[in-house]
Amino acid sequence: MEMKKWKDTAGHKLGCPYIGITLVGTAEEMARHHSGYCPGCNVRVKWEEKKQEPENAVGQS
Ligand SMILES: [Zn+2]
């Protein structure tokens, strides 16, 4: 199972503590445990896979 980073893209209401959170998990976990409605403001949650940039392009001297 591949672990991925997920970015929340739902249109949360102002002051909702879940705005812009990032979770790590498999696609199946996300669908099973993190679907439905936001417990903070009751909008339908929406996850978008966060592409990871390769981080090994730093300072070779
Ligand atoms: Zn919310």
N, CA, C, O and the ligand as a Tripos MOL2 file, in Angstrom:
@<TRIPOS>MOLECULE
protein
  245   243    62     0     0
PROTEIN
NO_CHARGES

@<TRIPOS>ATOM
      1 N           0.8410   -1.2130    0.0000 N.3       1 MET1
      2 CA          0.0000    0.0000    0.0000 C.3       1 MET1
      3 C           0.8690    1.2520    0.0000 C.2       1 MET1
      4 O           1.8100    1.3770    0.7830 O.2       1 MET1
      5 N           0.5420    2.1380   -0.8630 N.am      2 GLU2
      6 CA          1.3510    3.3390   -0.9780 C.3       2 GLU2
      7 C           0.7830    4.4710   -0.1310 C.2       2 GLU2
      8 O          -0.3820    4.8470   -0.2580 O.2       2 GLU2
      9 N           1.6450    5.0030    0.7370 N.am      3 MET3
     10 CA          1.2340    6.1470    1.5430 C.3       3 MET3
     11 C           1.4060    7.4160    0.7380 C.2       3 MET3
     12 O           2.4480    7.6470    0.1240 O.2       3 MET3
     13 N           0.3700    8.2310    0.7500 N.am      4 LYS4
     14 CA          0.4440    9.4880    0.0240 C.3       4 LYS4
     15 C           0.0630   10.6250    0.9370 C.2       4 LYS4
     16 O          -0.5570   10.4370    1.9840 O.2       4 LYS4
     17 N           0.4490   11.8030    0.5160 N.am      5 LYS5
     18 CA          0.0350   13.0000    1.2420 C.3       5 LYS5
     19 C          -1.2050   13.5650    0.5830 C.2       5 LYS5
     20 O          -1.3130   13.6210   -0.6420 O.2       5 LYS5
     21 N          -2.1330   13.9820    1.4180 N.am      6 TRP6
     22 CA         -3.3970   14.4920    0.9110 C.3       6 TRP6
     23 C          -3.6410   15.8880    1.4550 C.2       6 TRP6
     24 O          -3.4460   16.1740    2.6360 O.2       6 TRP6
     25 N          -4.0620   16.7170    0.5660 N.am      7 LYS7
     26 CA         -4.3260   18.1060    0.9170 C.3       7 LYS7
     27 C          -5.8280   18.3200    0.8920 C.2       7 LYS7
     28 O          -6.5220   17.9100   -0.0390 O.2       7 LYS7
     29 N          -6.3050   18.9660    1.9290 N.am      8 ASP8
     30 CA         -7.7300   19.2360    2.0140 C.3       8 ASP8
     31 C          -8.1010   20.4200    1.1280 C.2       8 ASP8
     32 O          -7.5420   21.5090    1.2650 O.2       8 ASP8
     33 N          -9.0420   20.2000    0.2240 N.am      9 THR9
     34 CA         -9.4190   21.2840   -0.6890 C.3       9 THR9
     35 C         -10.8900   21.6680   -0.5520 C.2       9 THR9
     36 O         -11.4440   22.3430   -1.4190 O.2       9 THR9
     37 N         -11.5110   21.2420    0.5250 N.am     10 ALA10
     38 CA        -12.9230   21.5660    0.7120 C.3      10 ALA10
     39 C         -13.0930   23.0410    1.0630 C.2      10 ALA10
     40 O         -12.1720   23.6770    1.5760 O.2      10 ALA10
     41 N         -14.2620   23.5700    0.7870 N.am     11 GLY11
     42 CA        -14.5170   24.9760    1.0790 C.3      11 GLY11
     43 C         -15.0410   25.1580    2.4870 C.2      11 GLY11
     44 O         -16.2330   25.3790    2.6990 O.2      11 GLY11
     45 N         -14.1310   25.0610    3.4520 N.am     12 HIS12
     46 CA        -14.5390   25.1700    4.8470 C.3      12 HIS12
     47 C         -15.0060   26.5690    5.2000 C.2      12 HIS12
     48 O         -14.6570   27.5580    4.5570 O.2      12 HIS12
     49 N         -15.7950   26.6050    6.2290 N.am     13 LYS13
     50 CA        -16.2610   27.9080    6.6970 C.3      13 LYS13
     51 C         -15.1820   28.5730    7.5390 C.2      13 LYS13
     52 O         -14.2960   27.9200    8.0890 O.2      13 LYS13
     53 N         -15.2860   29.8740    7.6170 N.am     14 LEU14
     54 CA        -14.3080   30.6490    8.3560 C.3      14 LEU14
     55 C         -14.2310   30.1850    9.8140 C.2      14 LEU14
     56 O         -15.2510   30.0100   10.4810 O.2      14 LEU14
     57 N         -13.0040   29.9910   10.2890 N.am     15 GLY15
     58 CA        -12.8270   29.5950   11.6720 C.3      15 GLY15
     59 C         -12.8470   28.1060   11.9020 C.2      15 GLY15
     60 O         -12.6380   27.6480   13.0260 O.2      15 GLY15
     61 N         -13.0940   27.3410   10.8580 N.am     16 CYS16
     62 CA        -13.0750   25.8890   11.0090 C.3      16 CYS16
     63 C         -11.6490   25.4200   11.2810 C.2      16 CYS16
     64 O         -10.7310   25.8110   10.5600 O.2      16 CYS16
     65 N         -11.4410   24.5880   12.3050 N.am     17 PRO17
     66 CA        -10.0840   24.1390   12.6530 C.3      17 PRO17
     67 C          -9.4950   23.1690   11.6310 C.2      17 PRO17
     68 O          -8.3220   22.8090   11.7300 O.2      17 PRO17
     69 N         -10.2810   22.7480   10.6670 N.am     18 TYR18
     70 CA         -9.7850   21.7530    9.7070 C.3      18 TYR18
     71 C          -9.3650   22.3590    8.3800 C.2      18 TYR18
     72 O          -9.0520   21.6340    7.4360 O.2      18 TYR18
     73 N          -9.3550   23.6690    8.3030 N.am     19 ILE19
     74 CA         -8.9750   24.3320    7.0520 C.3      19 ILE19
     75 C          -7.5250   24.0230    6.6980 C.2      19 ILE19
     76 O          -6.6140   24.2070    7.5060 O.2      19 ILE19
     77 N          -7.3390   23.5520    5.4760 N.am     20 GLY20
     78 CA         -5.9970   23.4060    4.9450 C.3      20 GLY20
     79 C          -5.1250   22.3430    5.5940 C.2      20 GLY20
     80 O          -3.9000   22.4180    5.4980 O.2      20 GLY20
     81 N          -5.7140   21.3650    6.2440 N.am     21 ILE21
     82 CA         -4.8910   20.3310    6.8650 C.3      21 ILE21
     83 C          -4.3510   19.3570    5.8270 C.2      21 ILE21
     84 O          -4.9040   19.2240    4.7350 O.2      21 ILE21
     85 N          -3.2820   18.6890    6.1770 N.am     22 THR22
     86 CA         -2.6760   17.6890    5.3120 C.3      22 THR22
     87 C          -2.6280   16.3740    6.0680 C.2      22 THR22
     88 O          -2.2250   16.3380    7.2300 O.2      22 THR22
     89 N          -3.0350   15.3010    5.4200 N.am     23 LEU23
     90 CA         -2.9820   13.9960    6.0500 C.3      23 LEU23
     91 C          -2.1230   13.0510    5.2130 C.2      23 LEU23
     92 O          -1.9240   13.2560    4.0160 O.2      23 LEU23
     93 N          -1.6260   12.0200    5.8730 N.am     24 VAL24
     94 CA         -0.8470   11.0080    5.1660 C.3      24 VAL24
     95 C          -1.5470    9.6650    5.3130 C.2      24 VAL24
     96 O          -1.9110    9.2610    6.4180 O.2      24 VAL24
     97 N          -1.7310    8.9870    4.2070 N.am     25 GLY25
     98 CA         -2.3760    7.6900    4.2780 C.3      25 GLY25
     99 C          -2.5710    7.1220    2.8850 C.2      25 GLY25
    100 O          -2.2640    7.7710    1.8860 O.2      25 GLY25
    101 N          -3.0800    5.9120    2.8330 N.am     26 THR26
    102 CA         -3.3650    5.3170    1.5340 C.3      26 THR26
    103 C          -4.7040    5.8350    1.0290 C.2      26 THR26
    104 O          -5.5060    6.3770    1.7880 O.2      26 THR26
    105 N          -4.9260    5.6570   -0.2630 N.am     27 ALA27
    106 CA         -6.1830    6.1060   -0.8460 C.3      27 ALA27
    107 C          -7.3660    5.4060   -0.1810 C.2      27 ALA27
    108 O          -8.4300    5.9970    0.0020 O.2      27 ALA27
    109 N          -7.1660    4.1500    0.1740 N.am     28 GLU28
    110 CA         -8.2460    3.3950    0.8040 C.3      28 GLU28
    111 C          -8.5690    3.9380    2.1970 C.2      28 GLU28
    112 O          -9.7340    4.0530    2.5770 O.2      28 GLU28
    113 N          -7.5230    4.2680    2.9470 N.am     29 GLU29
    114 CA         -7.7340    4.8420    4.2760 C.3      29 GLU29
    115 C          -8.4730    6.1690    4.2020 C.2      29 GLU29
    116 O          -9.3610    6.4530    5.0060 O.2      29 GLU29
    117 N          -8.0950    6.9540    3.2430 N.am     30 MET30
    118 CA         -8.7350    8.2520    3.0960 C.3      30 MET30
    119 C         -10.2160    8.0940    2.7920 C.2      30 MET30
    120 O         -11.0570    8.7980    3.3490 O.2      30 MET30
    121 N         -10.5220    7.1610    1.9010 N.am     31 ALA31
    122 CA        -11.9120    6.9460    1.5260 C.3      31 ALA31
    123 C         -12.7160    6.3850    2.6980 C.2      31 ALA31
    124 O         -13.8910    6.7120    2.8700 O.2      31 ALA31
    125 N         -12.0710    5.5400    3.4980 N.am     32 ARG32
    126 CA        -12.7920    4.8730    4.5630 C.3      32 ARG32
    127 C         -12.9560    5.7300    5.8120 C.2      32 ARG32
    128 O         -14.0200    5.7450    6.4320 O.2      32 ARG32
    129 N         -11.8830    6.4500    6.1780 N.am     33 HIS33
    130 CA        -11.9210    7.1680    7.4540 C.3      33 HIS33
    131 C         -12.1010    8.6690    7.3240 C.2      33 HIS33
    132 O         -12.4710    9.3410    8.2870 O.2      33 HIS33
    133 N         -11.8420    9.1920    6.1430 N.am     34 HIS34
    134 CA        -11.8380   10.6450    6.0290 C.3      34 HIS34
    135 C         -12.7410   11.1370    4.9090 C.2      34 HIS34
    136 O         -12.4540   12.1500    4.2710 O.2      34 HIS34
    137 N         -13.8120   10.4310    4.6770 N.am     35 SER35
    138 CA        -14.7610   10.9090    3.6820 C.3      35 SER35
    139 C         -16.0100   11.4010    4.4140 C.2      35 SER35
    140 O         -16.1240   11.2510    5.6300 O.2      35 SER35
    141 N         -16.9290   11.9780    3.6750 N.am     36 GLY36
    142 CA        -18.1320   12.4630    4.3060 C.3      36 GLY36
    143 C         -18.0370   13.9380    4.6130 C.2      36 GLY36
    144 O         -17.5640   14.7200    3.7880 O.2      36 GLY36
    145 N         -18.4790   14.3190    5.7860 N.am     37 TYR37
    146 CA        -18.5690   15.7400    6.1090 C.3      37 TYR37
    147 C         -17.6030   16.1520    7.1890 C.2      37 TYR37
    148 O         -17.2900   15.3830    8.0970 O.2      37 TYR37
    149 N         -17.1360   17.3770    7.0760 N.am     38 CYS38
    150 CA        -16.1990   17.9190    8.0440 C.3      38 CYS38
    151 C         -16.8530   18.0300    9.4150 C.2      38 CYS38
    152 O         -17.9450   18.5840    9.5410 O.2      38 CYS38
    153 N         -16.1790   17.4960   10.4620 N.am     39 PRO39
    154 CA        -16.7390   17.5770   11.8120 C.3      39 PRO39
    155 C         -16.7350   19.0050   12.3520 C.2      39 PRO39
    156 O         -17.4100   19.3070   13.3370 O.2      39 PRO39
    157 N         -15.9770   19.8720   11.7070 N.am     40 GLY40
    158 CA        -15.8850   21.2470   12.1900 C.3      40 GLY40
    159 C         -16.9570   22.1520   11.6290 C.2      40 GLY40
    160 O         -17.5380   22.9470   12.3680 O.2      40 GLY40
    161 N         -17.2350   22.0520   10.3320 N.am     41 CYS41
    162 CA        -18.1830   23.0000    9.7510 C.3      41 CYS41
    163 C         -19.1760   22.3360    8.8110 C.2      41 CYS41
    164 O         -19.9910   23.0060    8.1770 O.2      41 CYS41
    165 N         -19.1000   21.0000    8.7270 N.am     42 ASN42
    166 CA        -20.1460   20.2640    8.0360 C.3      42 ASN42
    167 C         -20.2120   20.4350    6.5190 C.2      42 ASN42
    168 O         -21.2710   20.2560    5.9160 O.2      42 ASN42
    169 N         -19.0950   20.7750    5.9110 N.am     43 VAL43
    170 CA        -19.0630   20.7410    4.4480 C.3      43 VAL43
    171 C         -18.4950   19.3940    4.0100 C.2      43 VAL43
    172 O         -17.8080   18.7210    4.7780 O.2      43 VAL43
    173 N         -18.7830   19.0180    2.7980 N.am     44 ARG44
    174 CA        -18.2550   17.7390    2.3000 C.3      44 ARG44
    175 C         -16.7490   17.8500    2.0830 C.2      44 ARG44
    176 O         -16.2790   18.7400    1.3750 O.2      44 ARG44
    177 N         -16.0010   16.9400    2.6990 N.am     45 VAL45
    178 CA        -14.5490   17.0130    2.5820 C.3      45 VAL45
    179 C         -14.0810   16.5100    1.2180 C.2      45 VAL45
    180 O         -14.7320   15.6870    0.5740 O.2      45 VAL45
    181 N         -12.9670   17.0180    0.8160 N.am     46 LYS46
    182 CA        -12.4440   16.7290   -0.5100 C.3      46 LYS46
    183 C         -10.9320   16.6740   -0.4090 C.2      46 LYS46
    184 O         -10.3110   17.6240    0.0680 O.2      46 LYS46
    185 N         -10.3340   15.5880   -0.8440 N.am     47 TRP47
    186 CA         -8.8890   15.4260   -0.7190 C.3      47 TRP47
    187 C          -8.2330   15.3810   -2.0870 C.2      47 TRP47
    188 O          -8.7350   14.7800   -3.0370 O.2      47 TRP47
    189 N          -7.1160   16.0290   -2.1390 N.am     48 GLU48
    190 CA         -6.3740   16.0570   -3.3880 C.3      48 GLU48
    191 C          -4.9690   15.5670   -3.1000 C.2      48 GLU48
    192 O          -4.3390   15.9870   -2.1290 O.2      48 GLU48
    193 N          -4.4930   14.6930   -3.9310 N.am     49 GLU49
    194 CA         -3.1540   14.1530   -3.7050 C.3      49 GLU49
    195 C          -2.1190   15.2480   -3.8390 C.2      49 GLU49
    196 O          -2.1250   16.0280   -4.7920 O.2      49 GLU49
    197 N          -1.2300   15.2870   -2.8620 N.am     50 LYS50
    198 CA         -0.2040   16.3100   -2.8520 C.3      50 LYS50
    199 C           1.0520   15.7350   -3.4810 C.2      50 LYS50
    200 O           1.6430   14.7880   -2.9630 O.2      50 LYS50
    201 N           1.4410   16.3030   -4.5720 N.am     51 LYS51
    202 CA          2.6340   15.8050   -5.2600 C.3      51 LYS51
    203 C           3.8830   16.2100   -4.4950 C.2      51 LYS51
    204 O           4.0410   17.3620   -4.0930 O.2      51 LYS51
    205 N           4.7530   15.2510   -4.3060 N.am     52 GLN52
    206 CA          5.9700   15.5540   -3.5660 C.3      52 GLN52
    207 C           7.1120   15.9050   -4.5030 C.2      52 GLN52
    208 O           7.4270   15.1770   -5.4440 O.2      52 GLN52
    209 N           7.7100   17.0290   -4.2140 N.am     53 GLU53
    210 CA          8.8590   17.4510   -4.9980 C.3      53 GLU53
    211 C          10.0820   16.6790   -4.5170 C.2      53 GLU53
    212 O          10.2530   16.4760   -3.3150 O.2      53 GLU53
    213 N          10.9080   16.2590   -5.4190 N.am     54 PRO54
    214 CA         12.1610   15.6210   -4.9860 C.3      54 PRO54
    215 C          13.0380   16.6400   -4.2460 C.2      54 PRO54
    216 O          13.2460   17.7600   -4.7120 O.2      54 PRO54
    217 N          13.5390   16.2230   -3.0930 N.am     55 GLU55
    218 CA         14.2370   17.1920   -2.2460 C.3      55 GLU55
    219 C          15.7470   16.9870   -2.2230 C.2      55 GLU55
    220 O          16.4240   17.4230   -1.2920 O.2      55 GLU55
    221 N          16.2650   16.3300   -3.2360 N.am     56 ASN56
    222 CA         17.6950   16.0610   -3.2080 C.3      56 ASN56
    223 C          18.4870   16.9240   -4.2010 C.2      56 ASN56
    224 O          19.6020   16.5880   -4.5990 O.2      56 ASN56
    225 N          17.8760   18.0310   -4.5800 N.am     57 ALA57
    226 CA         18.5420   18.9070   -5.5410 C.3      57 ALA57
    227 C          19.2420   20.0670   -4.8450 C.2      57 ALA57
    228 O          19.4210   21.1350   -5.4310 O.2      57 ALA57
    229 N          19.6330   19.8560   -3.6010 N.am     58 VAL58
    230 CA         20.2300   20.9460   -2.8480 C.3      58 VAL58
    231 C          21.7660   20.8180   -2.7350 C.2      58 VAL58
    232 O          22.3220   19.7280   -2.6010 O.2      58 VAL58
    233 N          22.3740   21.9220   -2.7930 N.am     59 GLY59
    234 CA         23.7960   22.1400   -2.5430 C.3      59 GLY59
    235 C          24.7850   21.0210   -2.7890 C.2      59 GLY59
    236 O          25.1130   20.2860   -1.8580 O.2      59 GLY59
    237 N          25.2560   20.8700   -3.9690 N.am     60 GLN60
    238 CA         26.3730   19.9610   -4.1840 C.3      60 GLN60
    239 C          27.6190   20.7910   -4.4410 C.2      60 GLN60
    240 O          27.8050   21.3300   -5.5320 O.2      60 GLN60
    241 N          28.4590   20.8890   -3.4390 N.am     61 SER61
    242 CA         29.6350   21.7400   -3.6450 C.3      61 SER61
    243 C          30.9250   21.0020   -3.3450 C.2      61 SER61
    244 O          32.0080   21.5760   -3.4680 O.2      61 SER61
    245 ZN        -14.4480   22.3610    8.0850 Zn       62 ZN62
@<TRIPOS>BOND
     1     1     2 1
     2     2     3 1
     3     3     4 2
     4     3     5 am
     5     5     6 1
     6     6     7 1
     7     7     8 2
     8     7     9 am
     9     9    10 1
    10    10    11 1
    11    11    12 2
    12    11    13 am
    13    13    14 1
    14    14    15 1
    15    15    16 2
    16    15    17 am
    17    17    18 1
    18    18    19 1
    19    19    20 2
    20    19    21 am
    21    21    22 1
    22    22    23 1
    23    23    24 2
    24    23    25 am
    25    25    26 1
    26    26    27 1
    27    27    28 2
    28    27    29 am
    29    29    30 1
    30    30    31 1
    31    31    32 2
    32    31    33 am
    33    33    34 1
    34    34    35 1
    35    35    36 2
    36    35    37 am
    37    37    38 1
    38    38    39 1
    39    39    40 2
    40    39    41 am
    41    41    42 1
    42    42    43 1
    43    43    44 2
    44    43    45 am
    45    45    46 1
    46    46    47 1
    47    47    48 2
    48    47    49 am
    49    49    50 1
    50    50    51 1
    51    51    52 2
    52    51    53 am
    53    53    54 1
    54    54    55 1
    55    55    56 2
    56    55    57 am
    57    57    58 1
    58    58    59 1
    59    59    60 2
    60    59    61 am
    61    61    62 1
    62    62    63 1
    63    63    64 2
    64    63    65 am
    65    65    66 1
    66    66    67 1
    67    67    68 2
    68    67    69 am
    69    69    70 1
    70    70    71 1
    71    71    72 2
    72    71    73 am
    73    73    74 1
    74    74    75 1
    75    75    76 2
    76    75    77 am
    77    77    78 1
    78    78    79 1
    79    79    80 2
    80    79    81 am
    81    81    82 1
    82    82    83 1
    83    83    84 2
    84    83    85 am
    85    85    86 1
    86    86    87 1
    87    87    88 2
    88    87    89 am
    89    89    90 1
    90    90    91 1
    91    91    92 2
    92    91    93 am
    93    93    94 1
    94    94    95 1
    95    95    96 2
    96    95    97 am
    97    97    98 1
    98    98    99 1
    99    99   100 2
   100    99   101 am
   101   101   102 1
   102   102   103 1
   103   103   104 2
   104   103   105 am
   105   105   106 1
   106   106   107 1
   107   107   108 2
   108   107   109 am
   109   109   110 1
   110   110   111 1
   111   111   112 2
   112   111   113 am
   113   113   114 1
   114   114   115 1
   115   115   116 2
   116   115   117 am
   117   117   118 1
   118   118   119 1
   119   119   120 2
   120   119   121 am
   121   121   122 1
   122   122   123 1
   123   123   124 2
   124   123   125 am
   125   125   126 1
   126   126   127 1
   127   127   128 2
   128   127   129 am
   129   129   130 1
   130   130   131 1
   131   131   132 2
   132   131   133 am
   133   133   134 1
   134   134   135 1
   135   135   136 2
   136   135   137 am
   137   137   138 1
   138   138   139 1
   139   139   140 2
   140   139   141 am
   141   141   142 1
   142   142   143 1
   143   143   144 2
   144   143   145 am
   145   145   146 1
   146   146   147 1
   147   147   148 2
   148   147   149 am
   149   149   150 1
   150   150   151 1
   151   151   152 2
   152   151   153 am
   153   153   154 1
   154   154   155 1
   155   155   156 2
   156   155   157 am
   157   157   158 1
   158   158   159 1
   159   159   160 2
   160   159   161 am
   161   161   162 1
   162   162   163 1
   163   163   164 2
   164   163   165 am
   165   165   166 1
   166   166   167 1
   167   167   168 2
   168   167   169 am
   169   169   170 1
   170   170   171 1
   171   171   172 2
   172   171   173 am
   173   173   174 1
   174   174   175 1
   175   175   176 2
   176   175   177 am
   177   177   178 1
   178   178   179 1
   179   179   180 2
   180   179   181 am
   181   181   182 1
   182   182   183 1
   183   183   184 2
   184   183   185 am
   185   185   186 1
   186   186   187 1
   187   187   188 2
   188   187   189 am
   189   189   190 1
   190   190   191 1
   191   191   192 2
   192   191   193 am
   193   193   194 1
   194   194   195 1
   195   195   196 2
   196   195   197 am
   197   197   198 1
   198   198   199 1
   199   199   200 2
   200   199   201 am
   201   201   202 1
   202   202   203 1
   203   203   204 2
   204   203   205 am
   205   205   206 1
   206   206   207 1
   207   207   208 2
   208   207   209 am
   209   209   210 1
   210   210   211 1
   211   211   212 2
   212   211   213 am
   213   213   214 1
   214   214   215 1
   215   215   216 2
   216   215   217 am
   217   217   218 1
   218   218   219 1
   219   219   220 2
   220   219   221 am
   221   221   222 1
   222   222   223 1
   223   223   224 2
   224   223   225 am
   225   225   226 1
   226   226   227 1
   227   227   228 2
   228   227   229 am
   229   229   230 1
   230   230   231 1
   231   231   232 2
   232   231   233 am
   233   233   234 1
   234   234   235 1
   235   235   236 2
   236   235   237 am
   237   237   238 1
   238   238   239 1
   239   239   240 2
   240   239   241 am
   241   241   242 1
   242   242   243 1
   243   243   244 2
@<TRIPOS>SUBSTRUCTURE
     1 MET1         2 RESIDUE 1 A MET
     2 GLU2         6 RESIDUE 1 A GLU
     3 MET3        10 RESIDUE 1 A MET
     4 LYS4        14 RESIDUE 1 A LYS
     5 LYS5        18 RESIDUE 1 A LYS
     6 TRP6        22 RESIDUE 1 A TRP
     7 LYS7        26 RESIDUE 1 A LYS
     8 ASP8        30 RESIDUE 1 A ASP
     9 THR9        34 RESIDUE 1 A THR
    10 ALA10       38 RESIDUE 1 A ALA
    11 GLY11       42 RESIDUE 1 A GLY
    12 HIS12       46 RESIDUE 1 A HIS
    13 LYS13       50 RESIDUE 1 A LYS
    14 LEU14       54 RESIDUE 1 A LEU
    15 GLY15       58 RESIDUE 1 A GLY
    16 CYS16       62 RESIDUE 1 A CYS
    17 PRO17       66 RESIDUE 1 A PRO
    18 TYR18       70 RESIDUE 1 A TYR
    19 ILE19       74 RESIDUE 1 A ILE
    20 GLY20       78 RESIDUE 1 A GLY
    21 ILE21       82 RESIDUE 1 A ILE
    22 THR22       86 RESIDUE 1 A THR
    23 LEU23       90 RESIDUE 1 A LEU
    24 VAL24       94 RESIDUE 1 A VAL
    25 GLY25       98 RESIDUE 1 A GLY
    26 THR26      102 RESIDUE 1 A THR
    27 ALA27      106 RESIDUE 1 A ALA
    28 GLU28      110 RESIDUE 1 A GLU
    29 GLU29      114 RESIDUE 1 A GLU
    30 MET30      118 RESIDUE 1 A MET
    31 ALA31      122 RESIDUE 1 A ALA
    32 ARG32      126 RESIDUE 1 A ARG
    33 HIS33      130 RESIDUE 1 A HIS
    34 HIS34      134 RESIDUE 1 A HIS
    35 SER35      138 RESIDUE 1 A SER
    36 GLY36      142 RESIDUE 1 A GLY
    37 TYR37      146 RESIDUE 1 A TYR
    38 CYS38      150 RESIDUE 1 A CYS
    39 PRO39      154 RESIDUE 1 A PRO
    40 GLY40      158 RESIDUE 1 A GLY
    41 CYS41      162 RESIDUE 1 A CYS
    42 ASN42      166 RESIDUE 1 A ASN
    43 VAL43      170 RESIDUE 1 A VAL
    44 ARG44      174 RESIDUE 1 A ARG
    45 VAL45      178 RESIDUE 1 A VAL
    46 LYS46      182 RESIDUE 1 A LYS
    47 TRP47      186 RESIDUE 1 A TRP
    48 GLU48      190 RESIDUE 1 A GLU
    49 GLU49      194 RESIDUE 1 A GLU
    50 LYS50      198 RESIDUE 1 A LYS
    51 LYS51      202 RESIDUE 1 A LYS
    52 GLN52      206 RESIDUE 1 A GLN
    53 GLU53      210 RESIDUE 1 A GLU
    54 PRO54      214 RESIDUE 1 A PRO
    55 GLU55      218 RESIDUE 1 A GLU
    56 ASN56      222 RESIDUE 1 A ASN
    57 ALA57      226 RESIDUE 1 A ALA
    58 VAL58      230 RESIDUE 1 A VAL
    59 GLY59      234 RESIDUE 1 A GLY
    60 GLN60      238 RESIDUE 1 A GLN
    61 SER61      242 RESIDUE 1 A SER
    62 ZN62       245 GROUP 0 **** ****
